[in-house]
Structure formats: structure tokens, C-alpha cells
Amino acid sequence: MDLLTFVEQDNTLERSLPAFRSGDTVAVHYKIREGNKERVQVFQGIVLQRRGSAATETFTVRKMSNGIGVERIFPVASPFIEKVDLLTRGVVRRARIFYLRQAKGKAARIKAKR
């Protein structure tokens, strides 16, 4: 085992996130610090991708806010993520669904798995 893997293994905290993948709709409860106050903000959207492994794993969530697409990248090992709720499972055939960026209206919907 090389030194980098050893350090990553030592510094990662075990998370109990639900098993989600691209196309799923999730609600990420994220802690935000403003001065000396701390609050939890919910970012709800569709998972575009999951990438990386172990301590460097991230996932990208996209939501529409007032007709404007907003994307945010969350590290899986972040201590600021309080919890992730899996709302719906989506039926997609790709690991990275960046085609949603160009889709508008009804074409931007993802079929839900029953």
C-alpha cells in the first residue's frame, strides 16, 4: 500500500449515504456557516454524475431555480453534508447525463423507476 492511499484511508470518515446514482433526484442537507451562526440548507435536484473514489469521490447535483440551471459539486467525504435523502430513482442509460444541460421543458424530464 502506498503512502497516499494510507493517508486517505486514515483521514476519511465513514458515511452512511444512500446508494444513489446519476438520474436520481436527491435532497442534500448542507451546513452553511454565516459568521458565528450555522444553518442547514437543502439543495434538491438531479444527480448528473458521480466521480472519483474513496476520499476524493464527488457528485454533481443540478436544479432549476427560477428558470436558470444551477449545478453544485459536493464531496462525499465532506463534514458539511448532514444527510442525503433519495427522493426518486431515475431511469437513465448513462453514468454522466450532461445532455440535460441543453434540454428544455418536457425534454428535460427523467422517467422515474417504479
Secondary structure as UniProt FT lines:
FT   HELIX           3..11
FT   TURN            22..23
FT   STRAND          25..34
FT   TURN            35..36
FT   STRAND          37..51
FT   HELIX           54..56
FT   STRAND          58..65
FT   TURN            66..67
FT   STRAND          68..75
FT   TURN            76..77
FT   TURN            79..80
FT   STRAND          81..88
FT   HELIX           98..101
FT   HELIX           105..108
//
